[in-house]
Amino acid sequence: MRTRGTAPVVVGLALIWAAFYAANDRFLSAANLTNLVLQIAAVGTIAAGLALVLLLGEIDLSAGVVSGLCAGVMAILHVKQGWGPLPALLAGLASGAAIGTFHGLWITRLRVPSFVVTLAGLLAWQGALLHVLGGTGTVNLPESPITALAGTFFGPAVTWPMAGIAVLVHGAALWADRRARSKAGLPLPPWRAPAARLLVTASAVVAATGVFSQDRGLPLAVLIFVGLVASVDLVLRRTRFGRHVLAVGGNAEAARRAGIRVDRIRLAVFAAGSTFAAAGGVLAASRLLAVNQSSGSGDVLLDAIAAAVIGGTSLFGGRGSAWSALLGALVIGSISNGMDLLALPSSVKLMVTGAVLLVAASIDALGLGKPPFAALRRVRRAA
């Protein structure tokens, strides 16, 4: 999987943080950084699903309103129909999966471009949200396990052991990668490369844990977001399905000739993408304690797409990673949060975010080079 790497994104994020800290020293306070990661959890989750779609070289313009609609379905079932929190939440996620499956069938069976199908969905599902919410237009969520998703924080007694486990798991994954390369007869990189990656990861985890511990603790919403991103990364790097997704995004015709069922891959990815959108909508409703007619609208879709692209997922398909959603969401969220602290107008925030997205997309286009066939070669070796 070829990407432009995370180093430019990390450097850019560090520069953004330094600039906002120089303008307002509250930016890097524990309370503000905790609020920042809570703010990006919903959009980042939607971006993780969009990253999968972008890896196919496709687009989903309905992800934002789908997140709002599925949150609305959950809220109506829980508050108006008396469903329990868990069945209502599962129904919201199932709604997202059904919508994504519908999009995927329309795209694969009728060969309508994903841009058109999901643009129609953007309009239709917005109308469905208005219909679901009815005349009131707003559904307030009572205190329940649903609102606890964004209102639960883990103290140091839980957070530090979890941080240690995360570092150990990452180290074990690096070791497993090295052993797999050795067994396959592939050249092994110097030890300093995985050691440096482990050191960077451990430093980031320890720093984040220290920040959370100084405030309310580790938010459950952030844990869910990171867990979903890690799951997508595991699927992309460790499963045949993940290799097929990258191969289809790299060159669909070559993937088809290699025996990959391209339409099934597209269908599954669109279903997964809308399910992630539904999960993002649930997290947003949990944080805001309500669902209304504007849920999932506004700049939610644009921020999610921008997060995936800025984080390193190619608009041309076949290149990127799940972690692009996390890094890109941090960049987008940091710009928004920092400008809010400085009381800058929304016009400036939108122009800056657009400029950052344009630069990221331009870097991707300039570095595209030849179509990536690495994923296809991996599929042929595994066959």
C-alpha positions as CSV (number, residue, x, y, z in Angstrom):
1,M,0.0,0.0,0.0
2,R,1.7,3.2,-1.2
3,T,0.9,6.4,0.7
4,R,2.6,9.7,0.9
5,G,3.3,8.8,4.6
6,T,2.0,10.3,7.8
7,A,5.1,12.4,8.5
8,P,3.9,15.5,6.5
9,V,0.5,15.4,8.2
10,V,2.1,15.1,11.7
11,V,4.5,18.0,10.9
12,G,1.6,20.1,9.6
13,L,-0.4,19.3,12.8
14,A,2.5,20.3,15.0
15,L,2.8,23.6,13.1
16,I,-0.9,24.2,13.5
17,W,-0.8,23.5,17.2
18,A,2.3,25.7,17.7
19,A,0.6,28.6,15.8
20,F,-2.6,28.5,17.8
21,Y,-0.7,28.0,21.1
22,A,1.4,31.2,20.3
23,A,-1.9,33.0,19.7
24,N,-3.7,31.6,22.7
25,D,-2.0,29.5,25.4
26,R,-5.3,27.9,26.4
27,F,-5.2,25.9,23.1
28,L,-2.8,23.2,24.5
29,S,-4.5,23.0,27.9
30,A,-5.7,19.6,29.0
31,A,-9.4,20.7,29.1
32,N,-9.3,22.1,25.5
33,L,-7.4,19.2,24.0
34,T,-9.9,16.8,25.6
35,N,-12.8,18.9,24.1
36,L,-11.0,18.8,20.8
37,V,-10.8,15.0,20.6
38,L,-14.4,14.8,21.7
39,Q,-15.4,17.1,18.9
40,I,-13.6,15.1,16.2
41,A,-14.8,11.7,17.3
42,A,-18.1,11.8,15.3
43,V,-16.6,13.4,12.1
44,G,-13.6,11.1,12.4
45,T,-15.8,8.0,12.5
46,I,-17.6,9.2,9.4
47,A,-14.2,9.9,7.8
48,A,-13.1,6.3,8.5
49,G,-16.0,5.0,6.5
50,L,-15.3,7.5,3.7
51,A,-11.7,6.5,3.6
52,L,-12.8,3.0,2.6
53,V,-15.0,4.4,-0.2
54,L,-12.2,6.6,-1.4
55,L,-9.8,3.7,-1.5
56,L,-12.0,2.2,-4.2
57,G,-11.7,5.5,-6.1
58,E,-15.4,6.2,-5.4
59,I,-17.2,8.9,-3.5
60,D,-20.1,9.0,-1.0
61,L,-21.8,12.4,-0.9
62,S,-24.6,11.2,1.4
63,A,-22.5,10.2,4.4
64,G,-23.3,13.4,6.4
65,V,-27.1,13.2,6.0
66,V,-27.0,9.4,6.5
67,S,-25.4,10.0,9.9
68,G,-28.2,12.4,10.8
69,L,-30.9,10.1,9.6
70,C,-29.6,7.0,11.4
71,A,-29.3,9.1,14.6
72,G,-32.8,10.2,14.1
73,V,-34.1,6.7,13.7
74,M,-32.3,5.7,16.9
75,A,-33.7,8.7,18.8
76,I,-37.3,8.2,17.6
77,L,-37.2,4.5,18.5
78,H,-35.7,5.2,21.9
79,V,-37.6,8.3,23.0
80,K,-41.0,8.0,21.1
81,Q,-41.4,4.3,20.7
82,G,-40.0,3.2,24.0
83,W,-37.2,0.9,22.6
84,G,-34.3,0.1,24.9
85,P,-31.0,1.9,24.3
86,L,-29.2,-1.1,22.8
87,P,-32.0,-2.2,20.3
88,A,-32.5,1.5,19.3
89,L,-28.7,1.9,18.7
90,L,-28.5,-1.3,16.7
91,A,-31.5,-0.2,14.6
92,G,-29.7,3.0,13.8
93,L,-26.6,1.2,12.7
94,A,-28.7,-1.3,10.7
95,S,-30.4,1.6,8.9
96,G,-26.9,2.8,7.9
97,A,-26.0,-0.6,6.6
98,A,-29.2,-0.9,4.6
99,I,-28.8,2.5,3.0
100,G,-25.2,1.7,2.0
101,T,-26.3,-1.6,0.6
102,F,-29.0,0.2,-1.4
103,H,-26.4,2.6,-2.8
104,G,-24.0,-0.3,-3.6
105,L,-26.7,-2.3,-5.5
106,W,-27.7,0.8,-7.5
107,I,-24.0,1.4,-8.4
108,T,-23.1,-2.2,-9.2
109,R,-26.3,-3.4,-10.9
110,L,-27.3,-0.3,-12.8
111,R,-23.8,1.1,-13.3
112,V,-24.9,4.5,-12.2
113,P,-21.8,6.5,-11.0
114,S,-21.4,6.7,-7.2
115,F,-21.3,10.5,-7.5
116,V,-24.9,10.6,-8.9
117,V,-26.3,7.9,-6.7
118,T,-25.0,9.4,-3.4
119,L,-25.9,12.9,-4.6
120,A,-29.4,11.7,-5.0
121,G,-29.1,10.1,-1.6
122,L,-27.9,13.4,0.0
123,L,-31.2,15.0,-1.1
124,A,-33.5,12.0,-0.4
125,W,-32.1,11.0,3.0
126,Q,-32.3,14.6,4.2
127,G,-36.0,14.5,3.3
128,A,-36.3,11.2,5.2
129,L,-34.8,12.8,8.3
130,L,-37.3,15.6,8.2
131,H,-40.1,13.0,7.9
132,V,-38.7,10.8,10.7
133,L,-38.4,13.7,13.1
134,G,-41.9,14.9,12.3
135,G,-43.4,18.3,13.4
136,T,-41.2,18.8,16.4
137,G,-38.0,18.8,14.5
138,T,-35.9,18.0,17.5
139,V,-35.7,14.9,19.8
140,N,-33.9,15.4,23.1
141,L,-32.1,12.3,24.4
142,P,-32.7,11.4,28.1
143,E,-29.8,10.2,30.2
144,S,-29.1,6.6,29.1
145,P,-26.3,4.4,27.9
146,I,-26.6,6.3,24.5
147,T,-25.7,9.6,26.1
148,A,-23.1,7.9,28.2
149,L,-21.1,7.2,25.0
150,A,-19.9,10.8,25.0
151,G,-20.3,11.4,28.7
152,T,-18.2,8.6,30.1
153,F,-14.6,9.2,31.1
154,F,-12.1,6.7,32.5
155,G,-9.7,7.7,35.3
156,P,-6.0,7.1,35.5
157,A,-6.5,3.7,37.2
158,V,-8.0,2.4,33.9
159,T,-6.3,4.7,31.4
160,W,-2.7,4.0,32.1
161,P,-3.0,0.2,31.9
162,M,-4.9,0.6,28.6
163,A,-2.1,2.8,27.3
164,G,0.4,0.1,28.2
165,I,-1.7,-2.6,26.5
166,A,-2.0,-0.4,23.3
167,V,1.8,0.0,23.1
168,L,2.4,-3.7,23.6
169,V,-0.2,-4.6,21.0
170,H,1.5,-2.2,18.5
171,G,4.9,-3.7,19.3
172,A,3.5,-7.2,18.8
173,A,2.0,-6.1,15.4
174,L,5.4,-4.7,14.2
175,W,7.1,-8.0,15.3
176,A,4.5,-10.0,13.5
177,D,5.0,-8.0,10.3
178,R,8.7,-8.6,10.5
179,R,8.3,-12.3,11.0
180,A,5.9,-12.5,8.1
181,R,8.3,-10.7,5.8
182,S,11.1,-13.0,6.9
183,K,9.0,-16.2,6.2
184,A,8.1,-14.8,2.8
185,G,11.8,-14.3,1.9
186,L,11.3,-10.5,1.6
187,P,14.1,-8.1,2.5
188,L,13.9,-6.9,6.1
189,P,14.3,-3.2,7.0
190,P,16.8,-2.2,9.6
191,W,15.7,-2.6,13.2
192,R,15.8,1.1,13.7
193,A,12.7,1.6,11.4
194,P,10.2,-0.4,13.5
195,A,11.9,0.7,16.7
196,A,11.4,4.4,15.7
197,R,7.7,3.7,14.8
198,L,7.2,2.0,18.2
199,L,8.9,4.9,20.0
200,V,6.7,7.5,18.2
201,T,3.5,5.5,19.0
202,A,4.5,5.0,22.6
203,S,5.3,8.7,23.0
204,A,2.0,9.8,21.5
205,V,0.0,7.3,23.6
206,V,1.8,8.4,26.8
207,A,1.3,12.1,26.0
208,A,-2.4,11.7,25.2
209,T,-2.9,9.6,28.4
210,G,-1.1,12.3,30.5
211,V,-3.4,15.0,28.9
212,F,-6.6,13.1,29.6
213,S,-5.5,12.3,33.1
214,Q,-5.1,16.1,33.9
215,D,-8.7,16.7,32.9
216,R,-11.7,14.4,33.2
217,G,-10.0,11.3,32.0
218,L,-10.1,9.2,28.8
219,P,-13.4,9.8,26.9
220,L,-15.2,6.6,25.9
221,A,-16.2,8.2,22.6
222,V,-12.5,8.6,21.7
223,L,-11.8,5.0,22.7
224,I,-14.7,3.9,20.4
225,F,-13.4,6.1,17.5
226,V,-9.8,4.9,17.8
227,G,-11.0,1.3,18.2
228,L,-13.0,1.6,14.9
229,V,-10.1,3.1,13.1
230,A,-7.8,0.3,14.3
231,S,-10.3,-2.3,13.2
232,V,-10.5,-0.9,9.7
233,D,-6.7,-0.8,9.6
234,L,-6.5,-4.4,10.7
235,V,-9.0,-5.4,8.0
236,L,-7.1,-3.5,5.3
237,R,-3.7,-4.9,6.2
238,R,-4.4,-8.4,7.5
239,T,-7.3,-9.8,5.5
240,R,-8.0,-10.9,1.9
241,F,-10.9,-8.5,1.8
242,G,-8.6,-5.6,2.6
243,R,-6.2,-6.6,-0.1
244,H,-9.0,-6.8,-2.6
245,V,-10.2,-3.3,-1.7
246,L,-6.8,-1.9,-2.4
247,A,-6.5,-3.9,-5.6
248,V,-9.9,-2.7,-6.9
249,G,-9.0,0.9,-6.1
250,G,-5.7,0.6,-7.8
251,N,-7.0,-0.9,-11.0
252,A,-10.5,-2.4,-11.2
253,E,-10.0,-4.1,-14.5
254,A,-6.8,-5.7,-13.5
255,A,-8.4,-6.8,-10.3
256,R,-11.3,-8.3,-12.2
257,R,-8.9,-10.3,-14.4
258,A,-7.2,-11.5,-11.3
259,G,-10.4,-13.1,-10.2
260,I,-11.6,-10.6,-7.7
261,R,-15.4,-10.1,-7.5
262,V,-15.2,-6.3,-7.9
263,D,-18.9,-5.7,-7.6
264,R,-19.1,-7.6,-4.3
265,I,-16.2,-5.5,-2.9
266,R,-17.9,-2.3,-3.9
267,L,-21.2,-3.4,-2.4
268,A,-19.5,-4.4,0.9
269,V,-17.5,-1.1,1.1
270,F,-20.5,1.1,0.5
271,A,-22.5,-0.8,3.2
272,A,-19.6,-0.4,5.6
273,G,-19.1,3.2,4.8
274,S,-22.8,4.1,5.6
275,T,-22.6,2.0,8.8
276,F,-19.6,4.1,9.9
277,A,-21.6,7.2,9.0
278,A,-24.4,5.9,11.3
279,A,-22.0,5.3,14.1
280,G,-20.7,8.8,13.7
281,G,-24.2,10.1,13.9
282,V,-24.8,8.2,17.1
283,L,-21.7,9.7,18.6
284,A,-22.7,13.2,17.6
285,A,-26.2,12.8,19.0
286,S,-24.7,11.4,22.3
287,R,-22.4,14.5,22.6
288,L,-25.1,17.0,21.7
289,L,-27.9,15.1,23.7
290,A,-30.3,15.6,20.8
291,V,-31.1,15.0,17.2
292,N,-32.6,17.8,15.0
293,Q,-33.3,18.7,11.4
294,S,-29.8,19.9,10.9
295,S,-28.1,16.8,12.2
296,G,-25.5,15.6,9.7
297,S,-25.9,18.7,7.5
298,G,-23.8,21.8,7.2
299,D,-20.1,21.1,7.0
300,V,-20.2,17.5,8.4
301,L,-19.7,15.9,5.0
302,L,-17.1,18.3,3.8
303,D,-15.1,18.0,7.0
304,A,-15.2,14.2,6.8
305,I,-14.0,14.1,3.2
306,A,-11.4,16.7,4.0
307,A,-10.2,14.6,7.0
308,A,-9.7,11.5,5.0
309,V,-7.9,13.3,2.1
310,I,-5.7,15.5,4.4
311,G,-4.8,12.4,6.4
312,G,-3.4,10.7,3.3
313,T,-6.1,8.8,1.5
314,S,-5.9,9.3,-2.2
315,L,-8.8,10.6,-4.1
316,F,-7.7,8.4,-7.0
317,G,-8.2,5.2,-5.1
318,G,-5.9,2.3,-4.0
319,R,-3.7,4.4,-1.7
320,G,-4.2,5.4,1.9
321,S,-4.9,3.9,5.3
322,A,-7.6,4.0,8.0
323,W,-5.4,6.1,10.3
324,S,-5.8,8.9,7.7
325,A,-9.2,9.5,9.2
326,L,-7.7,10.1,12.7
327,L,-4.9,12.3,11.6
328,G,-7.0,14.3,9.2
329,A,-9.8,14.8,11.7
330,L,-7.2,16.1,14.2
331,V,-6.0,18.6,11.6
332,I,-9.6,19.8,10.7
333,G,-10.7,19.8,14.3
334,S,-7.6,21.7,15.4
335,I,-8.2,24.4,12.8
336,S,-11.8,24.8,13.9
337,N,-11.1,24.7,17.6
338,G,-8.2,27.1,17.4
339,M,-10.1,29.6,15.3
340,D,-13.1,29.4,17.7
341,L,-10.7,30.2,20.6
342,L,-9.5,33.2,18.7
343,A,-13.1,34.2,17.9
344,L,-12.4,34.3,14.2
345,P,-15.4,34.4,11.9
346,S,-16.7,31.3,10.2
347,S,-15.7,32.7,6.8
348,V,-12.0,32.6,7.7
349,K,-12.3,29.1,9.1
350,L,-13.9,27.8,5.9
351,M,-11.3,29.5,3.7
352,V,-8.4,28.1,5.8
353,T,-9.9,24.6,5.8
354,G,-10.4,24.7,2.0
355,A,-6.9,25.9,1.5
356,V,-5.5,23.0,3.6
357,L,-7.6,20.5,1.7
358,L,-6.5,21.9,-1.7
359,V,-2.9,21.6,-0.7
360,A,-3.3,18.0,0.5
361,A,-5.2,17.0,-2.7
362,S,-2.5,18.7,-4.8
363,I,0.3,16.8,-3.1
364,D,-1.6,13.6,-3.7
365,A,-2.1,14.5,-7.4
366,L,1.5,15.5,-8.0
367,G,2.8,12.3,-6.3
368,L,0.4,9.9,-7.9
369,G,2.8,8.7,-10.6
370,K,2.1,5.3,-12.1
371,P,-1.0,3.4,-11.0
372,P,-0.3,1.3,-7.8
373,F,-0.2,-2.4,-8.5
374,A,1.5,-3.5,-5.2
375,A,-1.9,-4.6,-3.8
376,L,-2.7,-6.6,-6.9
377,R,0.7,-8.4,-6.7
378,R,-0.1,-9.3,-3.1
379,V,-3.4,-10.7,-4.1
380,R,-1.8,-12.9,-6.8
381,R,0.8,-14.2,-4.3
382,A,-1.9,-15.0,-1.8
383,A,-4.1,-16.8,-4.5
